[in-house]
Amino acid sequence: MRTIRSYVDAPLSPGATVTLSELASGHLVRVLRLGVGDAVVLFNGDGHDYAARLVSLGKRGAEAEVLSATPVSNESPLALTLAQGIARGEKMDLVLQKATELGVLAVAPVNTERTEVKLDAERAAKRLAHWRGILAAACEQSGRARLPRLAEPASLAAYAAAETAQVKLMLDPAGELCLPDLALAPGDTVALAVGPEGGLSDRDRATLHAAGFRGLRLGPRILRTETAGLAAIAALQALYGDLG
């Protein structure tokens, strides 16, 4: 039987009764047709799954009683941050969704020289809320009980100056490194910078290089932004993470 998991942005503990959001309630009740007494699994990003049951169905949201807590240990041993050049609409959503499923620890949306999406303060706040929803939904589906950290959008220069990963990589078709060259050690933290639709410019690459990033090439073909980062993450996980 499929486990029905739902994200709750609230503290959870056995014995507590929590009100689910309208979005979560609508999915559980109207889409999945659950009723009072039916079992669900809740999580809030603290590393546990919480067995629960629905105890009431209201217009503003269903309520669930938390029954027990179970630690979840399916996080990747590879501490990987994806610094993604902000892409348009569905492309960015796809990258965030699949990067979460692939086990990234954190995501840093960055504005590069060729970024086409311009976010003022109000739009940035709305986009962040939307992106958090994408991450939560991807965790619901993939069984993760910890949400990737999501940074506020920042300039590439600001991000690069603040990044403290031990291994810093930028995807570059002409990069000096390929995957077998990395020889990552257990416990290494890794940052991976990926350009937006137009790729990283010469100035972007210079900025990253000055901050200690080295070019990583994946192969002889040019990949789209929504493909490149995900392919690199999957390869890194296979070599040094989940399957390494």
Secondary structure, 3 states (H helix, E strand, C coil): CCCCEEECCCCCCCCCEEECCHHHHHHHHHHCCCCCCCEEEEECCCCEEEEEEEEEEECCEEEEEEEEEEECCCCCCCEEEEEEECCCHHHHHHHHHHHHHCCCCEEEEEECCCCCCCCCHHHHHHHHHHHHHHHHHHHHHHCCCCCCEECCCEEHHHHHHHCCCCEEEEECCCCCECHHHCCCCCCCEEEEEECCCCCCCHHHHHHHHHCCCEEECCCCCCCCHHHHHHHHHHHHHHHHCCCC
